[in-house]
């Protein structure tokens, strides 16, 4: 066993379980109160994403300037504080934004600690354990959190805070690691300069556009379902909505598992077919009026999404590896993707506040996805060598992972 891997996997499972459970607990609070409009849940998602966008230039720096086990512990304590504020009856928009700040700090330390506890020969194995724990936590936390919250909101919040605290205790068992000191420089300026360098590549620009489109649609779909399911399928509980979301998650896992074989990096253009399928499935979901057709459409959305996003993730990592660095490329990617999600969810929040029909919103999403994929297919260079790849070397051995 890799030294420190077991407590890291346990800490990650507990933290990810609580992250997913708290979202559907907040949704249950909204549904049970009956006093909030359709705009409130997307507003909650927006305040969560704001932390990711505003803290993006600094969280990676903090994760290197402090020992990563300490960063994980502090991040989970921040998330615990957000859960305690919800338990105390504080405005959910305020409490959930604090959870978002903890999550934004947690993410770079979670991935950054792996190369410090595992050598190159065991790094893929370590990633596999962490990703497996994350997927299990997403599936169990989504449905489990919703079921507990439908029975008792205080009980659900107590379980969530308990999971965060247990994750803190697991973090205390991680090996003592030194801080990776970084040069003193403006984090914002560094992000701007590195982004300019990466975006000189037309291939990078198109790949980032595709990723931004996908995650913006995914974030919007999650909050649209909260309004669409009661209006069309006549659902009444957070559990019903969580079970619908579960079909999309399962689909993404299936698509992500099959994508590397069917869409290798050298054939990145094939991903456009997954994008077309994604747009079609959004249209089929909008046309659904019964539970099982809706579940089938959501499963299809997940499968198409997995096929679409995994090759693009590999492409941006490969471009970064040959340019600004794979880690920096991922940090830039996270900034742009969370920004895209924030804009998309913010626009839906404004539309929902004006009484937008969720069926029309789904149809609009399908059209926008289709238009984006067509633009990417036309503009994406056919080969890895483009204006941002000095020397024109083909991609070899991308560090592929799915989160």
Phi, psi and omega per residue, in radians:
X1 nan 2.356 3.096
X2 -1.120 2.303 -3.104
X3 -1.050 2.084 3.115
X4 1.599 -0.110 -3.089
X5 -1.223 -0.724 -3.101
X6 -1.042 -0.897 3.102
X7 -1.110 -0.556 3.108
X8 -1.159 -0.777 3.130
X9 -1.090 -0.742 3.125
X10 -1.119 -0.798 3.140
X11 -1.076 -0.733 -3.132
X12 -1.152 -0.742 3.124
X13 -1.056 -0.857 -3.094
X14 -1.112 -0.738 -3.115
X15 -1.182 -0.768 -3.135
X16 -1.199 -0.641 3.069
X17 -1.020 -0.847 -3.121
X18 -1.164 -0.642 3.112
X19 -1.013 -0.784 -3.110
X20 -1.348 -0.616 3.123
X21 -1.162 -0.644 -3.068
X22 -1.214 -0.562 3.102
X23 -1.069 -0.836 -3.097
X24 -1.347 -0.343 2.978
X25 -1.202 -0.731 3.086
X26 -1.117 -0.704 3.083
X27 -1.074 -0.711 3.101
X28 -1.099 -0.679 3.089
X29 -1.034 -0.773 -3.129
X30 -1.143 -0.817 -3.103
X31 -1.130 -0.694 -3.094
X32 -1.305 -0.504 3.134
X33 -1.256 -0.680 3.140
X34 1.156 0.222 -3.081
X35 -1.877 -0.075 -3.096
X36 -1.852 2.556 3.101
X37 -1.411 3.133 -3.138
X38 -1.106 -0.309 -3.107
X39 -1.322 -0.300 -2.927
X40 -1.247 -0.762 -3.135
X41 -1.121 -0.811 3.050
X42 -1.088 -0.504 3.066
X43 -1.153 -0.660 3.070
X44 -1.078 -0.779 3.111
X45 -1.086 -0.617 -3.132
X46 -1.149 -0.795 -3.107
X47 -1.156 -0.517 3.072
X48 -1.156 -0.761 -3.095
X49 -1.278 -0.488 3.141
X50 -0.989 -0.692 3.140
X51 -1.093 -0.733 3.134
X52 -1.078 -0.690 -3.083
X53 -1.321 -0.835 -3.046
X54 -1.253 -0.521 -3.115
X55 -1.620 -0.072 -3.043
X56 -0.912 -0.741 -3.097
X57 -1.182 -0.341 -2.982
X58 -1.891 -0.529 -2.988
X59 -1.096 -0.653 3.094
X60 -1.137 -0.683 3.112
X61 -1.119 -0.791 3.128
X62 -1.079 -0.655 -3.120
X63 -1.145 -0.396 3.101
X64 -1.647 -0.535 -3.085
X65 -1.392 -0.273 3.106
X66 -2.097 2.697 3.012
X67 -1.009 2.296 -3.026
X68 -1.089 -0.631 3.047
X69 -1.004 -0.652 3.118
X70 -1.172 -0.654 3.112
X71 -1.108 -0.761 3.115
X72 -1.052 -0.727 -3.134
X73 -1.135 -0.827 -3.140
X74 -1.078 -0.739 -3.136
X75 -1.068 -0.750 3.130
X76 -1.225 -0.534 3.055
X77 -1.175 -0.657 3.080
X78 -1.108 -0.760 3.116
X79 -1.140 -0.637 3.074
X80 -1.072 -0.738 3.120
X81 -1.051 -0.695 3.086
X82 -1.104 -0.737 3.088
X83 -1.104 -0.672 3.120
X84 -1.161 -0.623 3.085
X85 -1.118 -0.705 3.061
X86 -1.085 -0.756 3.135
X87 -1.092 -0.548 3.139
X88 -1.438 -0.037 3.098
X89 1.522 0.237 3.093
X90 -1.191 2.628 3.114
X91 -0.803 2.120 -3.097
X92 -0.977 -0.579 3.120
X93 -1.059 -0.637 3.120
X94 -1.313 -0.835 -3.083
X95 -1.110 -0.743 -3.077
X96 -1.263 -0.468 3.067
X97 -1.161 -0.576 3.098
X98 -1.199 -0.678 3.040
X99 -1.043 -0.717 3.109
X100 -1.075 -0.685 3.117
X101 -1.112 -0.728 3.099
X102 -1.121 -0.710 3.135
X103 -1.146 -0.678 3.123
X104 -1.108 -0.645 3.121
X105 -1.305 -0.588 -3.057
X106 -1.201 -0.693 -2.955
X107 -1.015 -0.929 -3.098
X108 -1.167 -0.540 3.112
X109 -1.233 -0.621 -3.136
X110 -1.070 -0.791 3.138
X111 -1.415 -0.581 -3.094
X112 -1.229 -0.404 -3.103
X113 -1.326 -0.405 -3.032
X114 -1.063 -0.820 3.116
X115 -1.162 -0.250 -3.133
X116 -1.523 -0.364 3.130
X117 -1.905 -0.218 -3.123
X118 -2.245 2.378 3.070
X119 -1.350 3.080 -3.039
X120 -1.040 -0.604 -3.096
X121 -1.214 -0.414 -3.075
X122 -1.975 0.085 -3.045
X123 -1.183 -0.716 3.123
X124 -1.098 -0.725 3.112
X125 -1.059 -0.773 3.139
X126 -1.096 -0.758 3.086
X127 -1.047 -0.707 -3.138
X128 -1.070 -0.752 3.113
X129 -1.113 -0.769 -3.122
X130 -1.156 -0.755 -3.136
X131 -1.177 -0.665 3.088
X132 -1.076 -0.750 3.104
X133 -1.120 -0.652 -3.139
X134 -1.147 -0.803 -3.133
X135 -1.100 -0.777 3.109
X136 -1.061 -0.709 -3.133
X137 -1.164 -0.667 3.116
X138 -1.085 -0.834 -3.091
X139 -1.145 -0.799 -3.102
X140 -1.298 -0.691 -3.113
X141 -1.186 -0.626 -3.128
X142 -1.079 -0.935 -3.091
X143 -1.396 -0.760 -3.111
X144 -1.079 -0.782 3.137
X145 -1.099 -0.719 -3.141
X146 -1.142 -0.723 -3.120
X147 -1.130 -0.755 3.117
X148 -1.145 -0.744 -3.111
X149 -1.123 -0.620 3.113
X150 -1.146 -0.438 3.097
X151 -1.527 -0.747 -3.099
X152 -2.793 2.030 3.097
X153 -1.107 -0.839 3.125
X154 -1.030 -0.669 3.127
X155 -1.131 -0.737 3.132
X156 -1.091 -0.775 -3.134
X157 -1.170 -0.601 3.089
X158 -1.137 -0.740 3.102
X159 -1.103 -0.741 -3.123
X160 -1.108 -0.846 3.121
X161 -1.096 -0.662 3.094
X162 -1.089 -0.703 3.108
X163 -1.131 -0.734 3.095
X164 -1.061 -0.745 -3.124
X165 -1.204 -0.666 3.062
X166 -1.112 -0.611 3.067
X167 -1.129 -0.644 3.059
X168 -1.070 -0.787 -3.139
X169 -1.101 -0.693 3.079
X170 -1.103 -0.637 3.106
X171 -1.099 -0.519 3.115
X172 -1.182 -0.339 3.137
X173 -1.527 -0.106 3.112
X174 -1.187 2.630 3.140
X175 -1.116 2.655 3.085
X176 -1.242 2.140 -3.103
X177 -2.126 2.523 3.112
X178 -1.316 2.751 3.027
X179 -1.310 2.569 3.064
X180 -1.737 1.707 -3.049
X181 -1.195 2.388 3.120
X182 -2.021 2.791 3.140
X183 -1.140 2.491 3.094
X184 -1.268 1.997 3.135
X185 -2.778 2.832 3.127
X186 -1.179 2.082 -3.131
X187 -1.126 -0.658 -3.141
X188 -1.147 -0.774 -3.139
X189 -1.111 -0.718 3.105
X190 -1.047 -0.764 -3.132
X191 -1.089 -0.724 -3.135
X192 -1.130 -0.824 -3.109
X193 -1.129 -0.737 -3.135
X194 -1.189 -0.630 3.108
X195 -1.143 -0.739 3.106
X196 -1.060 -0.722 -3.136
X197 -1.120 -0.785 -3.130
X198 -1.157 -0.706 -3.035
X199 -1.390 0.012 2.977
X200 -1.122 -0.419 3.131
X201 -1.465 2.153 3.090
X202 -1.118 -0.622 3.097
X203 -1.067 -0.755 3.122
X204 -1.106 -0.727 3.136
X205 -1.067 -0.768 -3.122
X206 -1.210 -0.675 3.113
X207 -1.129 -0.777 3.113
X208 -1.110 -0.631 3.077
X209 -1.078 -0.772 3.121
X210 -1.103 -0.775 3.130
X211 -1.134 -0.740 3.123
X212 -1.090 -0.726 3.109
X213 -1.065 -0.794 -3.092
X214 -1.094 -0.894 -3.050
X215 -1.253 -0.520 3.027
X216 -1.111 -0.762 3.106
X217 -1.143 -0.710 -3.121
X218 -1.131 -0.769 3.141
X219 -1.141 -0.693 3.131
X220 -1.195 -0.705 3.135
X221 -1.031 -0.711 -3.101
X222 -1.065 -0.676 -3.130
X223 -1.486 -0.500 3.074
X224 -1.110 -0.632 -3.135
X225 -1.029 -0.539 -3.133
X226 -1.127 -0.549 3.083
X227 -1.612 -0.622 -3.063
X228 -1.237 -0.789 -3.056
X229 -1.069 -0.819 3.083
X230 -1.135 -0.613 -3.087
X231 -1.293 -0.631 -3.026
X232 -1.808 -0.802 -3.091
X233 -1.686 -0.095 3.102
X234 1.085 0.637 3.043
X235 -1.302 2.736 -3.069
X236 -2.265 -0.240 -3.023
X237 -2.151 2.837 3.070
X238 -1.138 -0.553 3.128
X239 -1.071 -0.753 3.126
X240 -1.030 -0.757 -3.126
X241 -1.226 -0.673 3.118
X242 -1.096 -0.678 3.137
X243 -1.173 -0.591 3.034
X244 -1.124 -0.794 3.131
X245 -1.059 -0.578 -3.120
X246 -1.049 -0.626 3.128
X247 -1.116 -0.661 3.088
X248 -1.156 -0.738 3.138
X249 -1.082 -0.758 3.117
X250 -1.102 -0.720 3.110
X251 -1.072 -0.732 3.132
X252 -1.090 -0.704 3.119
X253 -1.077 -0.763 3.136
X254 -1.107 -0.866 -3.134
X255 -1.082 -0.705 -3.128
X256 -1.160 -0.596 3.141
X257 -1.244 -0.601 -3.070
X258 -1.569 -0.404 -3.020
X259 -1.022 -0.765 -3.084
X260 -1.024 -0.559 -3.127
X261 -1.381 -0.664 -3.025
X262 -1.566 -0.454 3.141
X263 -2.272 1.370 3.071
X264 -1.166 2.840 -3.063
X265 -1.040 -0.582 3.141
X266 -1.202 -0.282 -3.137
X267 -2.054 0.773 -3.046
X268 -1.030 -0.494 -3.123
X269 -1.055 -0.428 3.127
X270 -1.074 -0.405 -3.108
X271 -1.087 -0.331 -3.137
X272 -1.110 -0.548 3.129
X273 -1.147 -0.623 3.051
X274 -1.148 -0.640 3.085
X275 -1.128 -0.710 3.085
X276 -1.111 -0.716 3.119
X277 -1.115 -0.647 3.107
X278 -1.072 -0.794 3.109
X279 -1.083 -0.732 3.127
X280 -1.091 -0.754 -3.120
X281 -1.146 -0.599 3.059
X282 -1.106 -0.693 3.073
X283 -1.130 -0.719 3.118
X284 -1.139 -0.644 3.088
X285 -1.117 -0.729 3.119
X286 -1.082 -0.554 -3.120
X287 -1.485 -0.146 -3.083
X288 -1.358 2.492 3.084
X289 -2.320 0.051 3.116
X290 -2.192 2.697 -3.047
X291 -1.034 -0.831 -3.031
X292 -1.223 -0.731 3.007
X293 -1.023 -0.649 3.110
X294 -1.148 -0.737 3.108
X295 -1.106 -0.699 3.101
X296 -1.100 -0.723 3.117
X297 -1.134 -0.708 3.130
X298 -1.163 -0.672 3.057
X299 -1.087 -0.759 3.107
X300 -1.096 -0.679 3.083
X301 -1.048 -0.762 3.138
X302 -1.126 -0.799 -3.140
X303 -1.072 -0.852 3.122
X304 -1.069 -0.694 3.124
X305 -1.110 -0.723 3.104
X306 -1.092 -0.768 3.098
X307 -1.099 -0.589 -3.071
X308 -1.365 -0.803 -2.923
X309 -1.455 -0.561 -3.071
X310 -1.131 -0.837 3.088
X311 -1.067 -0.627 3.126
X312 -1.190 -0.662 3.052
X313 -1.030 -0.799 3.137
X314 -1.082 -0.696 -3.117
X315 -1.112 -0.768 -3.098
X316 -1.220 -0.570 3.070
X317 -1.165 -0.718 3.139
X318 -1.149 -0.756 3.107
X319 -1.081 -0.760 3.126
X320 -1.123 -0.704 -3.138
X321 -1.035 -0.622 -3.121
X322 -1.578 0.030 -3.113
X323 -2.296 -1.758 -3.046
X324 -1.346 -0.243 -3.054
X325 1.990 2.440 -3.052
X326 -1.110 -0.728 -3.123
X327 -1.124 -0.756 3.111
X328 -1.123 -0.694 3.131
X329 -1.070 -0.708 3.113
X330 -1.148 -0.693 3.114
X331 -1.098 -0.751 3.096
X332 -1.127 -0.752 3.100
X333 -0.988 -0.815 -3.134
X334 -1.064 -0.675 3.139
X335 -1.098 -0.858 -3.107
X336 -1.187 -0.684 -3.101
X337 -1.198 -0.749 3.111
X338 -1.187 -0.585 3.045
X339 -1.107 -0.738 3.119
X340 -1.121 -0.728 3.110
X341 -1.109 -0.702 3.140
X342 -1.108 -0.761 3.124
X343 -1.110 -0.812 -3.098
X344 -1.104 -0.818 -3.140
X345 -1.177 -0.619 3.088
X346 -1.102 -0.729 3.098
X347 -1.116 -0.711 3.106
X348 -1.163 -0.639 3.094
X349 -1.019 -0.800 3.122
X350 -1.115 -0.716 3.131
X351 -1.163 -0.728 3.139
X352 -1.130 -0.622 3.114
X353 -1.125 -0.372 3.108
X354 -1.754 0.240 3.037
X355 1.400 0.542 -3.132
X356 -1.084 2.444 3.106
X357 -1.305 2.134 -3.113
X358 -1.079 -0.522 3.086
X359 -1.128 -0.763 3.099
X360 -1.133 -0.610 3.103
X361 -1.107 -0.753 3.120
X362 -1.096 -0.736 3.111
X363 -1.112 -0.727 3.106
X364 -1.092 -0.719 3.095
X365 -1.048 -0.761 3.130
X366 -1.048 -0.747 3.135
X367 -1.148 -0.741 -3.125
X368 -1.153 -0.690 3.087
X369 -1.088 -0.789 -3.138
X370 -1.046 -0.800 -3.135
X371 -1.108 -0.707 3.137
X372 -1.132 -0.745 -3.117
X373 -1.154 -0.702 3.098
X374 -1.062 -0.768 3.137
X375 -1.091 -0.751 -3.138
X376 -1.124 -0.752 -3.125
X377 -1.065 -0.630 -3.123
X378 -1.319 -0.656 -2.998
X379 -1.632 -0.349 -3.050
X380 -1.221 2.189 3.093
X381 -1.038 2.501 -3.069
X382 -1.280 -0.352 -3.131
X383 -2.137 2.800 3.136
X384 -1.137 -0.466 -3.135
X385 -1.377 2.033 3.067
X386 -2.543 -2.835 -3.039
X387 -1.167 -0.230 3.125
X388 -1.833 0.189 -3.112
X389 -2.120 1.466 -3.118
X390 -1.017 2.321 3.127
X391 1.576 -0.275 3.062
X392 1.103 0.541 -3.125
X393 -1.328 2.447 3.114
X394 -1.285 2.758 -3.139
X395 -1.236 2.407 3.052
X396 -2.402 2.322 3.004
X397 0.977 0.995 3.094
X398 -1.161 2.564 3.104
X399 -1.474 1.551 -2.992
X400 -1.590 2.265 2.968
X401 -2.566 2.828 3.099
X402 -2.229 2.334 3.114
X403 -2.111 nan nan
